Amino acid sequence: MPRTTLTPAPEATGVARALVSDPSQAAVLALPDGRHAAVIGAPGTGKTTTLSRLVAARLARPDAISPDGHATVLALTSPRMAATALRDRLAAAVDRVVPGALARTVNSLAFQIVAHAAAVQGLETPTLLTGGEQDRIIADLLDGHETDGTGPDWPAPITAVVRERAGFRTALRDVMMRAVAAGVEPEDMRELGDDTGRPEWRAVGDFVDEYRAAVTSFRATSLDAAELVAYATAAVLRGQVPASVAALRLVVVDDTQELVEGEIALLGALARSGVQVVAFGDPDIAASAFRGAEPDVLGRLAARLGVDHVDELVLGTVHRHAAPVRALVSGITARIGAAAAGRQRTAVATAADARPDAVVHLEGASRAALVVAVARRLREHRLLDGVPWHRMAVVTRSGAAIPELVRALSVAEVPATAGAAPVRPRDDTAARSLLDAAAVALGVLPLDPVLATSFATGPLGGLDTLAMRRLRLALRREELAGGGTRTADELLVDALGAPERLATVDAGFARRATRLARSLVQARQDADSGASIEEILWGLWERSGLAGTWGGQSAAGGVGAAEADRHLDAVVGLFTAAKRFVERTPDAPARVFVDDLLGADLPEDSIGPDRTAGRVRVLTPSATIGLECDVVVVFGLQDGVWPNTRVRGSLLDPDGLVRAAAGIDHETIDDRAAVIADELRLFARAVSRATTQVIIGTVANDDEAPSPFVRLVPVPPDRQPTVHPLSLRGLAGSLRRRG
C-alpha cells in the first residue's frame, strides 16, 4: 500500500490550533457579562481552546481579582484527570499570576463549600466516603442481614445468592447515589415501589435508612460524592459560601454532557446566586450515561439551571482533523438522537493535509494476529513518521481487557501503559505482598507454609524456583542431621520467623531469605509497639529495596518497564489508602485497615505520577475525556462487545426510579435504543480523538465476528498476513529464518 509520510509536530500544532479563532469562537469570546450560554461543538471544533481563551480574556481585565484577593473566574469539569489537564492548559494560557486553582472538579468545589458551611455552623469538617468504604459498609450490612435473618424484604429474583455478589453492591451504590442527586428520599422509594409494583424500590428505601444509620455511627460527618454535592447546593442557596466562591463572576464548564444531575443542580444554584455560567460540550460524545449523566443537558440548559434564558452558541469549524476522519465521526453521530441539540453536526473540517489512509480497518484472524498488525502500524508511525509514542492511543471497550493488551503491545515492542482506573491493591503481587506481610505482623493472618512460600518467591524475597528448592533442601538437610522430623514447609515457616535459623546456611539464597525474615520480624516489632499501618508498610517497603530496582526498570524502558510501572502504581495506591486511613481514623487499630483492604472489591483512588510520557496509552472510551492524539486505534470492535446492548441498571433500575419520581411515563422510553445510542456515543468519542489517523481493529474467525458498527467505517477491511511488528526483535527473527 502506498504511504504518504506526514511528520507531525504536536507541540507546534497545538500552539497553532490554540491561536485559531473562527467566527463562531469569536462569538463566544464576545459574550457579555452575566449572559449564561451553552456552547455546543462537534469534536475538534475547539471547545476547550475557546474555553481557555475566554478564561484568559476575563482574567486579563483589571477587575479579574476581587478586592479580597480571589479570582472571579473558575473552570470546572467532572473527572479529576481532566481537571488536572485543564488546569495546566489554563496556566499556560493566562498571562498573570492568579490566586488559587484555575480549574477544579465539581466535587472539589463542593467539598470546599461544605467544609466552609460546617465551620460557620461550628460543625466538624466533613470527610468524603470513598467507593471502597461505601462498598465495605454495604457488604457488612448485607452479611449481617443474612446472619441475623433481618433486613429489607427483597423480592424473589433478588435472592441471597444475588445479594452476596459484588455486582449487587454496585447496583445498590448506583441507585442510592442517583436517588440522592434527584432528591428521592427512602419514603419516596417505598411509595413509588408500592405505586408502580416495584417491590425492589421499597426494599432499597428500607436499606437506605439502615445504611444512613450505619454511616452516621461509623463517622457522623461522612458523605458520599452525591451527598457532598447536594449539601453544597443547599449551602449555595443559603448564601453560606467561602469568600473565594462569593467572589466568582464567571464559571465555565468543560464537557458539561458528563455531569450528573446533582452537579448540574450545583451549577444552577451558582447561576441563581448571580454567577455567569458558560457550559461547553457535545451531547454526541457523552460517555457517563452509566452513572446518570444526561446528554441533553446542553440543549435544555436554561431549565436545568433554573434561569430565564441561556444563549446557545454553536462552533462550526473542525480544526482537529481533516475531512476523512470528520466524515467517519459524522456518520456515527448521524445515527444518534439529537438530545435537544443537533446543529453542531453541520461542522465542517477545513484542514487540507489529510493522508490517503486517514481511516484504516485492520482485520485479524485472531486477537494475537490483530495485536501484531496494530503494533506494526504504531511502530511505522514512530519510526517513519516521527510520531511520539504518547501521541498514540489504543481504545478498547472493556477495562478488563486493558492489562492483557498492555502486555501484548509491550511484548511487540510498543511501550504501552494503562490509562484506566487503578486496580485493587490485593490484585497486584507487590502491593499484595506488602499487605500480607503487614497482616502477618499484626496477627490478622498466620504465617503458614503458603504465605511463607509466597513471601520467599515474591517481590519481598526475590527467590526464583531453583533458589527456593535449594533453600528447602538445605533446611531439610540440617533438620535430618540434627535428628529432627519436621517437613520443609514447617522449617520454612520457622526460618522466616527466626532469622538466626538461617545463619548456618552459607549461600546467596539463604542470605536473601535472612533479609526477608529480619524484615518480617521488624514489622512484627513495629506492630507490637503501636506503629500505624502507614509506618509498618513503609518499613517493609524500605527494607525490600524494591524502590530502586523497579525505579531503574521503569526508567530503562522496554518490556519490563510496564510491569515495573504497574507494581509502583499499585504500591502508591496502597500507601495513599494507608495515609487516608491514618488521617481519618487516627485511633483505629492498624488491623482494621488490613481487614478492609483484604476484603475490598473496589480499587482505591490514587494520585500517582503520570507515566504516559513515552508510552502508548491503552484506555476505555470513557477515559478519553480531554484526549487528543495523532493516531487512535479502536481495538476489538466485536459483535457482542461493542455495542454492549445490556440495559444499564436493569436489576434495581435507577433510571426508572428517577423517572418515576419525576412523573415521567416509563412506557415512552425505549431502553434498548438508549443503550445503542450510548454505545454509538462512545464509538464517536473514541474515533474523534485522532488528528491524523484512525485505525479500526477487528477479529474475524469462526468464533468471533466484527461489530455491526463496522458498517459505519467507510473503508474495507485490510486482511494482511501476520508479519513481524517492524522491530529489532522481528527483524532478527526474519533474518534467522532467511539464514
C-alpha positions in Angstrom: 0.0 0.0 0.0 1.5 3.4 -0.9 2.2 5.6 2.1 2.1 9.4 2.5 4.6 10.4 5.1 3.2 13.1 7.3 5.6 14.3 10.0 3.6 15.9 12.8 4.9 18.4 15.2 2.4 18.0 18.1 3.6 20.9 20.2 3.8 23.4 17.4 0.5 22.1 16.0 -1.1 22.6 19.4 0.1 26.2 19.6 -1.2 26.9 16.1 -4.5 25.3 17.0 -4.8 27.4 20.1 -4.4 30.6 18.1 -7.2 29.7 15.7 -10.3 31.9 16.1 -13.1 31.3 13.7 -16.3 33.5 13.8 -18.2 31.0 16.0 -15.4 31.0 18.5 -15.2 34.8 18.4 -19.0 34.9 19.3 -18.2 33.0 22.5 -15.4 35.4 23.4 -17.8 38.3 22.8 -20.4 37.1 25.3 -21.5 40.0 27.6 -21.1 39.7 31.3 -23.9 38.0 33.1 -25.2 36.1 30.0 -25.5 32.4 30.5 -24.6 30.3 27.5 -24.4 26.8 26.2 -21.5 26.4 23.7 -22.0 23.2 21.7 -19.5 21.9 19.2 -18.6 18.8 17.4 -15.4 17.0 18.4 -12.4 19.1 17.3 -14.2 22.4 17.0 -12.0 23.9 19.7 -14.4 23.9 22.7 -11.6 23.6 25.3 -9.4 26.1 23.4 -12.2 28.6 23.3 -12.9 28.0 27.0 -9.2 28.7 27.7 -9.3 31.9 25.7 -12.5 33.0 27.4 -10.9 32.5 30.8 -7.7 34.2 29.8 -9.7 37.2 28.4 -11.7 37.6 31.6 -8.6 37.3 33.8 -6.8 40.0 31.7 -9.3 42.6 33.0 -8.3 44.9 35.8 -11.1 43.7 38.0 -10.3 40.0 37.5 -9.2 39.7 41.1 -11.7 40.7 43.8 -10.7 43.3 46.5 -10.1 40.5 49.0 -7.7 38.7 46.6 -9.8 36.0 45.0 -10.1 35.2 41.3 -13.5 36.0 39.8 -13.3 33.2 37.2 -13.2 29.4 37.7 -13.3 26.4 35.3 -15.0 23.2 36.3 -15.1 19.7 34.9 -16.1 16.3 36.2 -13.1 13.8 36.1 -10.0 14.6 38.2 -7.6 13.8 35.4 -9.4 16.1 33.0 -9.4 18.9 35.7 -5.6 18.5 36.1 -5.0 18.7 32.3 -7.4 21.7 32.1 -5.5 23.4 35.0 -2.2 23.0 33.2 -3.7 24.3 29.9 -5.2 27.4 31.6 -1.9 28.1 33.4 -0.2 28.3 30.0 -3.0 30.5 28.5 -3.3 33.0 31.3 -0.6 35.7 31.3 -0.7 36.6 35.0 -0.4 35.2 38.5 -3.8 34.1 39.8 -4.6 33.1 43.4 -6.0 29.6 43.8 -6.6 26.9 41.2 -7.9 27.9 37.8 -9.6 24.6 37.2 -11.2 22.2 39.6 -13.6 19.2 39.7 -17.2 19.8 40.7 -16.6 17.6 43.7 -13.6 19.6 44.8 -15.6 22.8 44.7 -18.4 21.1 46.6 -16.1 20.0 49.3 -14.7 23.5 49.8 -18.3 24.9 50.1 -19.5 22.2 52.5 -16.3 22.5 54.7 -16.9 26.2 55.0 -20.6 25.8 55.8 -19.7 23.3 58.5 -17.2 25.7 60.0 -19.7 28.5 60.0 -22.2 26.3 61.9 -19.5 25.1 64.3 -19.6 21.5 63.0 -16.8 19.1 62.3 -15.2 19.2 58.9 -16.9 16.6 56.6 -15.0 13.7 55.1 -15.7 12.1 51.7 -16.5 8.4 51.7 -14.6 6.6 49.1 -16.2 4.0 46.9 -14.3 1.3 48.7 -15.5 2.4 52.1 -19.1 2.5 50.8 -18.8 -0.9 49.4 -17.5 -2.4 52.7 -20.3 -0.8 54.7 -22.9 -2.2 52.3 -21.2 -5.6 52.4 -21.2 -5.6 56.2 -24.9 -4.7 56.3 -25.8 -7.4 53.8 -23.7 -10.0 55.6 -25.4 -9.0 58.9 -28.9 -9.5 57.3 -28.0 -13.0 56.2 -26.6 -13.9 59.5 -29.4 -12.5 61.6 -32.3 -13.1 59.2 -33.1 -9.4 59.2 -33.0 -6.7 56.6 -35.4 -5.5 53.8 -37.9 -7.8 52.2 -36.2 -8.3 48.8 -38.4 -9.7 46.0 -37.9 -13.2 44.8 -35.5 -12.5 41.9 -33.0 -10.8 44.3 -32.1 -13.9 46.3 -29.4 -14.4 48.9 -27.1 -15.6 46.2 -27.6 -12.4 44.2 -27.1 -10.2 47.2 -23.7 -11.6 48.1 -22.3 -10.6 44.7 -20.2 -7.5 44.2 -22.4 -6.6 41.2 -25.4 -6.2 43.5 -23.5 -3.9 45.9 -22.5 -1.8 42.8 -26.2 -1.7 41.8 -27.1 -0.5 45.3 -24.5 2.2 45.3 -25.7 3.4 41.9 -29.4 3.6 42.9 -28.6 5.3 46.2 -26.4 8.0 44.6 -28.9 8.6 41.8 -31.7 9.0 44.4 -29.7 11.5 46.4 -28.9 13.5 43.3 -32.6 13.5 42.3 -33.8 14.3 45.9 -35.6 10.9 46.2 -35.8 10.0 49.9 -36.3 6.5 51.3 -40.0 7.2 52.0 -40.4 8.2 48.4 -38.8 5.0 47.2 -41.3 3.0 49.3 -44.2 4.9 47.9 -43.0 4.6 44.3 -42.4 0.9 44.8 -46.0 0.4 46.0 -47.5 2.6 43.3 -45.6 1.1 40.4 -45.5 -2.5 41.6 -41.7 -2.5 42.0 -41.1 -4.1 45.4 -37.3 -3.8 45.0 -37.6 0.0 45.3 -39.4 -0.4 48.6 -36.6 -2.7 49.7 -34.0 -0.2 48.6 -35.7 2.5 50.7 -35.6 0.3 53.8 -31.9 -0.4 53.1 -31.0 3.3 52.6 -32.5 4.0 56.1 -30.3 1.4 57.6 -27.2 2.4 55.6 -27.5 6.0 56.7 -27.8 5.0 60.3 -24.7 2.8 59.9 -22.7 5.6 58.3 -23.7 8.0 61.0 -22.5 5.6 63.6 -19.3 4.9 61.6 -18.4 8.6 61.1 -21.1 11.2 61.6 -19.6 13.6 59.1 -19.0 11.1 56.3 -20.6 12.0 53.0 -20.6 10.2 49.7 -20.0 12.1 46.4 -23.7 12.6 45.7 -24.4 13.8 49.3 -21.5 16.1 49.2 -22.7 17.9 46.0 -26.3 18.0 47.4 -25.1 19.6 50.7 -23.0 22.1 48.7 -26.0 23.1 46.6 -28.0 23.8 49.7 -25.2 25.9 51.2 -25.0 28.0 48.0 -28.7 28.6 48.1 -28.4 29.7 51.7 -25.5 32.1 50.7 -23.2 30.2 53.0 -20.1 30.0 50.8 -16.4 30.8 51.3 -15.0 34.1 50.1 -13.4 32.6 47.1 -16.8 31.3 45.8 -18.6 34.5 46.7 -16.1 36.4 44.5 -16.9 34.4 41.4 -18.5 36.2 38.5 -17.9 33.6 35.8 -17.9 29.8 35.9 -17.0 27.9 32.7 -17.7 24.2 32.5 -15.9 21.8 30.1 -17.5 18.5 29.0 -20.8 19.5 30.5 -22.5 16.5 29.0 -20.6 14.3 31.5 -22.2 16.0 34.6 -24.8 14.1 36.7 -28.0 15.7 38.0 -26.6 16.8 41.3 -23.6 18.5 39.7 -26.0 20.4 37.4 -28.1 21.4 40.4 -25.0 22.9 42.0 -24.3 24.9 38.8 -27.9 26.1 38.9 -27.5 27.3 42.4 -24.4 29.3 41.4 -26.3 30.7 38.4 -29.2 31.8 40.6 -26.8 33.4 43.0 -25.5 35.7 40.3 -22.6 33.8 38.7 -22.5 33.7 34.9 -22.3 30.1 33.7 -20.9 29.2 30.3 -21.2 25.5 29.6 -19.2 23.8 26.8 -19.8 20.3 25.5 -21.2 18.0 22.8 -24.1 15.6 23.5 -22.9 13.3 20.7 -19.9 12.1 22.7 -21.4 11.8 26.2 -19.7 8.9 28.0 -21.1 8.9 31.5 -24.7 7.9 31.0 -24.0 4.8 33.1 -23.6 7.0 36.1 -26.6 9.2 35.4 -25.2 11.9 33.1 -27.8 13.3 30.7 -26.6 14.1 27.2 -29.4 16.6 26.6 -28.4 18.9 29.4 -26.8 21.5 27.0 -29.9 21.7 24.9 -32.1 22.3 27.9 -29.6 24.3 30.0 -32.0 27.1 30.9 -34.5 24.8 32.5 -31.7 22.7 34.2 -30.1 25.8 35.7 -33.4 27.3 36.7 -32.8 30.6 34.8 -34.9 32.5 32.3 -32.6 32.5 29.3 -29.4 30.8 28.0 -27.8 31.7 24.8 -27.0 28.7 22.5 -23.8 29.1 20.5 -22.6 26.5 18.0 -19.0 26.1 17.0 -19.0 25.4 13.2 -15.4 24.6 12.2 -13.5 21.4 13.0 -9.8 22.1 13.5 -8.6 18.8 14.9 -8.8 16.5 11.9 -9.3 16.5 8.2 -12.4 15.5 6.1 -12.0 11.7 6.2 -12.0 11.5 10.0 -14.7 14.1 10.2 -16.8 12.0 7.8 -16.4 9.0 10.0 -17.4 10.9 13.1 -20.4 12.4 11.3 -21.5 9.0 10.0 -21.6 7.7 13.6 -23.3 10.7 15.2 -26.0 10.9 12.5 -27.4 7.7 13.9 -27.8 9.2 17.4 -30.8 11.1 18.7 -30.3 14.9 18.7 -30.6 15.2 22.5 -32.2 18.6 22.2 -29.3 19.8 20.0 -28.0 18.8 16.6 -26.8 21.9 14.8 -23.2 21.1 15.8 -23.3 18.1 13.4 -23.0 20.5 10.4 -19.5 21.5 11.4 -17.0 21.2 8.6 -13.4 20.2 8.6 -11.1 22.8 7.0 -7.8 21.0 7.3 -6.4 20.1 3.9 -3.5 17.9 4.8 -5.3 14.6 5.1 -3.3 11.5 4.4 -4.9 9.0 2.0 -5.1 6.3 4.7 -6.7 8.6 7.4 -9.1 5.8 8.2 -7.9 2.2 8.3 -9.7 -1.0 9.1 -7.4 -3.9 10.2 -8.9 -7.3 10.4 -7.0 -10.2 12.0 -7.7 -13.9 12.1 -7.2 -13.9 15.9 -6.7 -11.4 18.7 -2.9 -12.1 18.7 -2.7 -11.5 14.9 -4.6 -8.2 15.3 -2.2 -7.1 18.1 0.7 -7.8 15.8 -0.9 -5.8 12.9 -1.7 -2.9 15.2 1.8 -2.9 16.7 3.3 -2.8 13.3 1.2 0.2 12.4 2.1 2.0 15.6 5.8 1.4 15.0 5.5 2.7 11.4 4.2 5.9 12.8 7.0 6.1 15.3 9.9 5.1 13.0 8.8 6.5 9.6 6.6 9.5 10.6 8.3 10.5 13.8 5.1 10.4 15.9 6.0 10.3 19.6 4.6 7.3 21.5 2.5 9.5 23.8 0.7 10.9 20.8 -0.8 7.5 20.1 -3.6 5.7 21.9 -5.4 2.4 21.9 -9.1 2.4 22.9 -10.9 -0.8 23.9 -14.5 -1.1 25.1 -13.7 -3.2 28.2 -11.5 -2.0 31.0 -10.9 -5.7 32.0 -9.0 -6.2 28.7 -6.6 -3.4 29.2 -3.8 -5.2 31.3 -3.6 -8.0 28.7 -3.5 -5.6 25.8 -0.8 -3.5 27.5 1.3 -6.7 28.0 0.8 -7.8 24.4 1.8 -4.5 22.9 4.8 -4.4 25.2 5.9 -7.8 24.0 5.5 -6.5 20.4 8.0 -3.7 21.5 5.4 -1.0 21.6 5.8 0.7 25.0 2.3 0.9 26.4 0.7 1.9 29.7 -2.8 1.5 31.1 -4.8 4.7 31.2 -7.8 3.1 33.1 -8.8 3.2 36.8 -6.4 1.8 39.4 -6.6 -1.9 40.4 -7.3 -3.2 43.8 -4.1 -3.5 45.9 -4.7 -7.1 46.6 -4.7 -7.8 42.8 -1.1 -6.7 42.3 1.6 -9.0 43.5 3.8 -6.2 45.0 1.1 -4.5 46.9 -0.4 -7.8 48.0 2.9 -9.0 49.4 3.2 -5.8 51.5 -0.4 -6.1 52.6 0.0 -9.8 53.6 3.3 -9.1 55.4 1.6 -6.3 57.4 -1.3 -8.7 58.1 1.1 -11.3 59.5 2.9 -8.7 61.6 -0.5 -7.6 63.0 -1.7 -11.1 63.6 -4.5 -10.8 61.1 -3.1 -13.8 59.1 -1.0 -16.7 60.4 2.5 -17.3 58.8 1.6 -20.6 57.2 3.6 -22.5 54.5 1.5 -21.0 51.7 2.3 -17.4 52.8 5.9 -18.2 53.7 6.4 -19.6 50.2 4.6 -16.6 48.7 6.9 -14.2 50.6 10.1 -16.0 49.7 9.3 -16.3 46.0 7.5 -13.0 45.6 8.9 -9.4 45.4 9.9 -9.2 49.1 12.1 -12.4 49.0 13.1 -12.4 45.3 13.9 -16.2 45.2 13.3 -18.0 41.9 12.1 -21.6 41.8 15.6 -23.1 41.8 16.7 -21.0 44.7 13.6 -21.8 46.6 14.2 -25.5 46.1 17.8 -25.2 47.3 16.6 -23.4 50.4 14.1 -26.0 51.3 16.7 -28.8 50.7 19.3 -27.0 52.9 16.8 -26.6 55.7 15.6 -30.2 55.5 19.2 -31.5 55.4 20.1 -29.7 58.6 16.9 -30.9 60.2 17.7 -34.5 59.4 21.3 -34.1 60.5 20.0 -32.9 63.9 17.6 -35.9 64.2 14.5 -33.8 63.6 11.4 -34.8 61.6 9.9 -31.5 60.6 8.8 -31.0 57.0 10.3 -28.4 54.7 7.1 -26.4 54.9 7.4 -26.2 58.7 11.1 -25.4 58.6 10.5 -22.5 56.1 7.8 -21.0 58.4 10.2 -21.3 61.3 13.1 -19.8 59.4 11.1 -16.7 58.4 10.0 -16.2 62.0 13.6 -16.5 63.3 16.4 -15.0 61.1 19.1 -16.7 63.1 17.8 -20.1 62.0 19.4 -19.5 58.6 22.8 -18.4 59.9 24.4 -21.8 59.3 23.5 -21.9 55.6 26.2 -20.2 53.7 24.6 -19.4 50.3 23.2 -16.4 48.4 19.6 -17.7 48.6 19.9 -18.1 52.4 21.2 -14.6 52.8 18.2 -13.2 50.8 15.8 -15.3 52.9 17.5 -14.0 56.1 16.9 -10.4 54.9 13.3 -11.2 54.4 13.0 -12.9 57.8 14.6 -9.9 59.5 12.1 -7.5 57.8 9.1 -9.6 58.9 10.4 -9.7 62.5 11.0 -6.0 62.5 7.4 -5.4 61.1 6.1 -7.6 64.0 8.1 -5.5 66.5 6.7 -2.3 64.9 3.2 -3.6 65.2 3.7 -4.6 68.8 5.0 -1.1 69.7 1.8 0.5 68.3 3.1 1.8 65.0 0.5 3.0 62.4 -0.3 0.9 59.4 1.5 3.6 57.3 4.7 3.1 59.3 4.5 -0.7 59.2 4.0 -0.7 55.4 6.7 1.9 54.8 9.2 -0.1 56.9 8.5 -3.2 54.8 8.9 -1.3 51.6 12.2 0.4 52.5 13.8 -2.8 53.7 12.7 -4.6 50.5 14.9 -2.4 48.2 12.3 -2.6 45.5 12.0 1.2 45.0 15.5 1.3 43.4 15.0 -1.9 41.5 11.7 -1.1 39.9 12.6 2.6 39.5 15.6 1.6 37.4 13.5 -0.8 35.3 10.9 1.9 34.8 13.5 4.4 33.7 15.2 1.9 31.4 12.1 1.3 29.3 11.4 -1.9 27.4 9.1 -4.8 28.2 9.9 -4.8 31.9 9.2 -1.1 32.3 5.4 -1.5 32.0 5.4 -4.3 34.6 7.5 -2.2 37.0 5.2 0.8 36.5 2.1 -1.4 37.4 3.8 -2.5 40.6 4.9 1.0 41.5 1.4 2.4 40.8 -0.2 -0.3 43.0 2.2 0.4 45.8 1.5 4.1 45.6 -2.2 3.3 45.8 -1.7 1.2 48.8 0.3 3.9 50.6 -2.3 6.5 49.6 -5.1 4.4 51.2 -3.0 3.8 54.3 -2.3 7.6 54.7 -6.0 8.3 54.2 -6.9 5.7 56.9 -4.5 7.1 59.4 -5.6 10.7 58.8 -9.3 10.0 59.1 -9.2 7.4 61.9 -6.0 8.0 63.9 -7.3 6.0 66.8 -8.4 2.9 64.8 -6.2 -0.2 65.1 -4.0 -0.9 62.1 -5.5 -4.3 61.7 -8.8 -2.7 60.7 -7.1 -1.3 57.6 -5.7 -4.6 56.7 -9.1 -6.4 57.2 -10.8 -3.8 55.0 -8.3 -3.9 52.1 -8.1 -7.7 52.1 -11.9 -7.8 51.7 -12.2 -4.8 49.3 -13.8 -5.3 45.9 -13.2 -1.8 44.7 -9.9 -0.1 43.9 -8.6 2.8 46.0 -8.2 6.0 44.0 -4.6 7.1 43.8 -2.9 10.4 42.7 0.1 8.7 41.2 2.7 10.0 38.8 1.9 10.5 35.2 3.5 7.6 33.4 2.2 8.4 29.9 5.4 10.1 28.7 7.0 8.0 26.0 4.1 5.4 26.2 1.1 4.5 24.1 -2.0 4.9 26.3 -4.4 2.0 26.5 -7.8 3.1 27.8 -11.6 2.8 27.6 -13.7 5.3 25.7 -14.9 6.9 29.0 -11.3 7.7 29.9 -10.6 9.6 26.7 -12.2 12.8 28.0 -9.9 15.7 27.0 -7.6 13.4 25.0 -6.2 14.3 21.6 -3.7 12.1 19.8 -2.2 11.9 16.3 -3.2 8.2 16.0 -6.1 6.4 17.7 -6.7 2.7 17.5 -10.2 1.4 18.2 -9.3 -2.1 19.2 -11.7 -5.0 19.4 -14.8 -3.6 17.7 -16.5 -7.0 18.0 -20.1 -8.3 17.9 -21.4 -8.7 21.5 -18.7 -6.5 22.9 -19.2 -3.2 21.2 -22.0 -2.4 21.3 -22.7 -3.8 24.7 -26.5 -4.0 24.5 -27.2 -4.9 28.1 -29.6 -2.4 29.6 -27.8 -0.5 32.4 -29.0 -0.7 35.9 -31.7 -3.3 35.0 -31.5 -5.0 38.4 -32.7 -2.1 40.5 -33.4 0.3 37.6 -32.1 3.6 39.0 -33.2 5.4 35.8 -36.7 4.1 36.2 -36.8 5.2 39.8 -35.7 8.7 38.9 -38.2 8.9 36.1 -41.0 7.7 38.2 -40.1 10.3 40.9 -40.3 13.0 38.2 -43.6 11.7 36.9 -42.2 10.5 33.5 -44.1 7.6 31.9 -41.7 4.7 31.6 -43.6 3.3 28.6 -42.4 6.3 26.5 -38.7 5.3 27.0 -37.0 2.7 24.7 -34.2 1.4 27.0 -32.6 -0.7 24.3 -32.5 2.2 21.8 -31.0 4.4 24.6 -28.2 1.8 25.2 -27.4 1.7 21.5 -27.2 5.5 21.4 -24.8 5.4 24.3 -22.6 2.9 22.6 -22.5 5.0 19.4 -21.5 8.0 21.5 -18.6 6.0 23.0 -17.6 5.0 19.4 -17.8 8.6 18.2 -15.8 9.8 21.2 -13.0 7.2 20.6 -12.5 7.9 16.8 -12.8 11.7 17.3 -9.7 11.9 19.4 -7.5 11.4 16.4 -5.8 14.2 14.4 -4.1 12.2 11.7 -5.3 8.6 11.5 -8.0 6.3 13.0 -7.3 2.6 12.9 -10.3 0.2 13.5 -9.2 -3.2 14.6 -11.5 -6.3 14.4 -11.2 -10.0 14.6 -13.0 -12.3 12.2 -13.0 -16.1 12.6 -15.4 -19.0 13.3 -15.9 -17.8 16.9 -15.8 -14.0 16.6 -17.4 -11.6 14.2 -16.8 -7.8 13.8 -19.4 -5.5 15.3 -22.3 -4.1 13.3 -20.7 -0.7 13.9 -18.0 -1.6 11.2 -20.7 -0.8 8.6 -20.1 2.9 9.6 -16.4 2.6 8.7 -16.1 3.8 5.1 -13.1 1.6 4.1 -12.9 -2.2 3.5 -11.0 -4.4 6.0 -7.3 -4.9 5.3 -6.7 -8.6 5.9 -2.9 -8.6 5.9 -0.9 -11.7 6.8 0.8 -11.8 10.2 4.2 -10.1 9.9 6.9 -9.1 12.4 6.0 -5.8 14.1 8.8 -3.6 12.4 11.0 -4.1 15.4 14.6 -5.2 16.1 13.3 -8.5 17.5 11.1 -9.1 14.4 14.0 -8.2 12.1 16.3 -10.6 13.9 13.8 -13.4 13.6 13.3 -12.7 9.9 17.0 -12.8 9.2 17.4 -16.0 11.2 14.6 -17.6 9.1 16.3 -16.5 5.9 19.6 -17.8 7.1 
